[in-house]
Each structure stands twice: as C-alpha cells, then as structure tokens.
Amino acid sequence: MCKNCLPGKKCWAQERAKIYGIEEYGVISGEAAMMNEIYQRGPITCVIAVTDELYNNYTQGIFVDKTGRVAEDHDISVTGWG
C-alpha cells in the first residue's frame, strides 16, 4: 500500500496511487555515471541520509549537510541536473 506522511502527522493511504515497475536495476557511483544513466534511461533513485534540518526546514535549492550523518533512510528521485 502506498502511503504519504507529513511531519508531526500520521501517514495515510493514497487512494489512487500509480504503480510502476522496473525492468532492471543496478548500482552506479559518481556524478558522471549518474548523469549518463539519467541521459540514457531517465530518472534514477538514490538513497540519502535525512537530517532534522533537511526534514523540517528545507524549501528549495541545494542543501548542504554539515552534520556528517551517513545513516541512509530516504529514497529520492533524480530527474536531471544543471
């Protein structure tokens, strides 16, 4: 079941969630490899470590983490660059 959540609130099921599948997957590393994969096949998914500052206060632009946190706990879609 696909769910959505907001900080400080409970999660709820999405009534009309779109279901997608994949044909293949793998691991890539580095900016050039990520750009090539997006160019050749479209969006990629990355896992990141989300800090309280990012979770509670991010609104736009490039976020720079200064905590050094490495516990990966969120997936994000990368659709392009520049």
C-alpha positions as MATLAB code, in Angstrom:
seq = 'MCKNCLPGKKCWAQERAKIYGIEEYGVISGEAAMMNEIYQRGPITCVIAVTDELYNNYTQGIFVDKTGRVAEDHDISVTGWG';
ca = [
       0.000    0.000    0.000;
       1.393    3.386   -0.967;
       1.304    5.935    1.882;
       2.036    9.603    2.309;
       3.217   11.297    5.517;
       3.714   14.806    6.882;
       5.998   15.825    9.778;
       4.113   15.654   13.076;
       1.081   13.960   11.492;
       0.079   10.385   10.844;
       0.538    8.659    7.500;
      -2.401    7.907    5.232;
      -3.004    5.565    2.314;
      -3.083    7.016   -1.192;
      -6.422    6.192   -2.781;
      -5.250    6.427   -6.395;
      -1.547    5.606   -6.219;
       0.142    4.877   -9.537;
       2.028    1.599   -9.623;
       5.258    1.421  -11.596;
       7.605   -1.451  -12.320;
      11.207   -1.786  -13.418;
      12.895   -3.989  -15.978;
      16.372   -3.930  -14.475;
      18.405   -2.253  -11.778;
      21.990   -1.863  -10.671;
      24.406    0.259   -8.723;
      26.209    3.280  -10.130;
      28.560    5.671   -8.408;
      29.753    9.170   -9.162;
      28.344   12.252  -10.793;
      29.315   11.359  -14.367;
      27.782    7.870  -14.087;
      24.572    9.324  -12.628;
      24.301   11.885  -15.429;
      24.904    9.206  -18.067;
      22.246    6.916  -16.592;
      19.668    9.735  -16.486;
      20.539   10.746  -20.050;
      20.343    7.164  -21.380;
      17.358    5.821  -19.409;
      15.623    8.569  -17.449;
      15.250    9.248  -13.727;
      17.255    7.325  -11.131;
      16.609    6.639   -7.460;
      19.189    7.491   -4.818;
      19.220    6.796   -1.105;
      20.186    9.651    1.216;
      20.602   10.344    4.932;
      17.985   12.881    6.019;
      18.905   15.184    8.888;
      16.401   17.048   11.058;
      17.421   20.283    9.312;
      16.650   18.853    5.872;
      13.417   17.193    7.003;
      11.989   20.183    8.879;
      13.396   23.268    7.146;
      14.303   22.548    3.503;
      12.288   24.562    0.981;
      14.375   24.831   -2.206;
      17.815   24.909   -3.763;
      20.939   22.952   -2.895;
      21.043   21.591    0.658;
      24.480   21.253    2.272;
      24.615   18.860    5.227;
      27.085   19.882    7.914;
      26.308   17.052   10.350;
      28.148   14.254    8.551;
      25.189   11.905    9.006;
      25.511    8.738    6.925;
      22.561    6.588    8.080;
      20.656    6.303    4.792;
      16.899    6.404    5.362;
      15.118    8.048    2.403;
      14.893    7.334   -1.326;
      14.766   10.271   -3.726;
      14.281   10.533   -7.479;
      16.898   12.378   -9.507;
      15.408   13.578  -12.771;
      18.114   15.850  -14.149;
      20.947   18.228  -13.391;
      22.092   21.763  -14.014;
];
